[in-house]
Amino acid sequence: MADVAALAARLRAAGCVFAEEEAELLLAAGRDGELDALVERRVAGEPLEYVVGHAVFRGLRIEVGPGVFVPRGRSEFLVARALDGVRARGAVTLLDLCCGSGALGLALRTALGPRATLHAADLDPGALRWARRNLAPVGAHVYEGDLYAPLPPALRGRVDVLTANVPYVPSEEVRLLPAEARAHEPLLALDGGADGLDLVRRVAREATAWLAPNGRLLIESGDRQAPEVAAIFTTAGLQAETTHEEEQGATVVTGQRPVNQ
């Protein structure tokens, strides 16, 4: 425990809010004389998840490192919303766009089991290296390319759940993000354009062509952006619903494709 206390004090001095928890994680990860190097990286501001090599998301170990967005705890609410209405179904087709590390898709596929088929895509080859590693055990189909562009045509009109944790921070507000995010995570995963909704519009525009009847698109949003996201969904022909989760401060907008569309 003395080692934990001493390490926590060093981390606290460097500005780490959850110093005790971080100290325990670093001690567990720092085998074979690596601890000093790991601590130096964390004290220098590198995200803890990069330093220890993984994030925990809905109880799952998600491997992450330089070049990929670190999954946030608030995105667990998006997974919970996505699971609503499909747990009792038979076969389910999942599509995770802007998949990053693959955390959302892996959480959904794990919850639903082998009756779910997972497809995941991302534009960034650096992120896809981690997605392929995380999604290989569940047999996911992983594609490199811009949104829907790399997907097989046979998937059109068959997707039951489409998740897209797109960047939604307005370009001018990226500088206000925590330093470890700005300095280490890919800008492509943070910057959502002038109003933060560039990718939201692009995903929604084509969603009805890929969703099955009653299929749903789910996107995490900033609270103040949610009304505009819902309007974008409605314009795209989706029935929009906005839900909030207070504890994590999470907001998810869901768009359902009508049966007759």
N, C-alpha and C positions, 0 to 999 in steps of 0.2 A: 504493500500500500504506500510505503514511503516513495517508491519510484513514481507511482501514480500522482501523488501529491506534488512532488517536485516538478514533474512534467506539466501538470495542470497549471502550476504557478507560472511556468515559462510561457505556456500557451495563453494564459490570461493576460500576461504582460504584453503579448503581441496582439491583443484585441479579440481573442477567440471567446465568444460569449459562453459556449457550452464546453468549457475547458476540461472539466472532469470526464465527461463522456468522450471527448476527443482523445484525451490522454489514454483511456482504456483501449480505444480502437487502435491507436498508434502502437501501443505496446503489444497488442495482439498481432499486428501486421509486421512489426519490426524484428523479424527473425534473422538469424545468421549475421548479426552485427549491422543490420540495415537501419536500426532505429534512429541513429543520429542523422542520417541522410534524410529520412522521412520527416523528422521533426523540422529540419532546416527548410525543407520544401513547404511545410505547412506554415511555419513562422514567416516565410517570405510571401505568403498570401495565396499559395496555390490551393484550390478547393480540396477540402479534406477527402472527398470521394476520389479524386484523382490520385491523391497520395496513398490511400489504402487500397485503391484498385477496384472499388465497388461502391454502389449505393444500395440501400434497402428500400424497396418499393412494394407496398402491399405484402410485406413479409418475404419477398423474393430478393435474392442476391443478383443485382444487375451489374455486370462488369462495365466499368467506364474508365476513361483516361483522357489525356490530352486529345483534342479534336472532336469531342462530342459533348452535347448539352447534358448536364446532370439532371436526371429526373427529380422533380420537386414533389414533396409530400402532398401539396394541394391538388396535384393531378390525380391522386387516388379517387377524388370525388368524380372525376370524369369517367373513370373505370366503373365506379359504382353505378353511375347513371347509364352507362352503356350496357351494363348487365341487366338493368331493369327491362323486363319484357321478353328476354330471350332465354332465361334459365330453364323455362319449361318447354322450350321448343326442341325439335329434333335437330337435324343438321343445321349449322349456322356458318355463314361465310363472313369473315372479318376482313376489313381493309384498314390498315393504319398508314396514313400519309404523313410525310415529314416525320418519319418514325424515330429518328435519332438513334438512341441506344437500343430501341425495341422494347422499352419498358411497358408501354401501354399495351401493345400487342401481346407480349408475353403474359402480362397479368390477366388479360381477357382469355387467352387460350388456356392458361392454367386453370382458371375458374370454370370454364366450360368443358374442358376435357377434349378427348379425341373427336367428338362429334362436331367440333369447330375447326374450320380450315382457315388458316391465317395467311394473308398477303400483306406485305409491308414494303414501302418505297421511301426513298430519300434521294435528294439531289447530291448530297455531300458524300464523296467516297470515304472521307475520314470517319464520318459518323457510321457509315455502313459497315466498316470493318468491325465495329463494336456490335451493331445490330446482328450481323451474321453470326457472331460468336454467341450472343445471348439467345438467338432464336433457333439455332441449329437443333437443340435438343427436342423442340416441339415440331420439327419438320416444316417450318414456315417457308413460304415462297418470298424471296427478297429480291427487289428490283432497284436498279440505280437509274434515276432520271427525274425529270421535272413533273411532280404531281402525278397526273394520270398517264402521262406520255409513255412510260415504259410498261404499262400493264397489258396483259394479254386481252385481246378483244373479247374472248369468251367470257370474261368477267363482267362485261357490261350487263346491267339489269339484274345482277345476281347478288349484290352485296347487301347483307342484312344489317350490319353495323359498320359504319365508316367513322373512324376517329381521325382527327387531324389536330395535333397539338402544335399549331402554327405559331410563329413569333407574332406577338401582338403589342410590343412596346413601340410607340411612335419614335421615329428616328431621333428627334430632338431630345427625347427622354432617356435614351440609352446611356448617356453620360451620368445619369442619376442612379443607375443600377449599382449594387454593391461592387466594390473594386475587384473582388475575385472573379465575378462573372464577366465584367468588362475586359479584364486583362487576360483571361484564360479561356473562356468559352467562345465558340465560333460566333462571329457577328451575324452570320447567316441564320443562326438559331435564335437571335435576340431581336433584331431590327425588323419591325413589321411595316416599314414605310412611313410616309408622312403622317398618317393618322393611326398607324398600327394595324390597319385592316386590309392591306394589299393582298395578303395570302388568303384571308377569309373570303374575299370576293372571288378570287380565282377558284378556290375549292368549291364554293357554293354554286358557282356558275355551271359547273359540269356535273354536280352531284346527282341530279335526277337521272342522268343517263346511265349511271353506274349502280344506283340503288335499286334493290328489288322493291316491288310494291309493299308499302308499309316499312321499308327500310329506313334507317335513321342515320343522320350525320350529326356528330357531336364535336363541338369545339369549345375549348376553354377560352374565357374572355376576361378582360378587366371589367370590373363592376360598372364603371361609367360608360364603357363601350357597349355593354350588353344590348341596350335598346337598338343601337345601330346594327349590331350583328344580327339581331332578330329581324330587322327590316331587310337586310341583305338576303337572309334565308327566304323570307316571304316573296321578295322579288324573284328569287330563283325557283319559285314554285313549291317551296317546302312549308309545312305547317310548323311554325316556330313556337318553342317553349323555353323559358329561362328559369333556371333554378340556382339557388345559392346555398352555400354551406358555411355557416358562421365561424366554426372553430378554426378552419384553415384559411378562411377568407377566399373561398373558391367560388367561381361563377361558371356555369356551363350553359351554353345555348344548344338546344337540340332542334333539328329540323327533320320532320318526317315526310317521306314521299307519299302522297295520297295514292290510294289503290287504283283510282281511275286515271292516273296520269301516265 
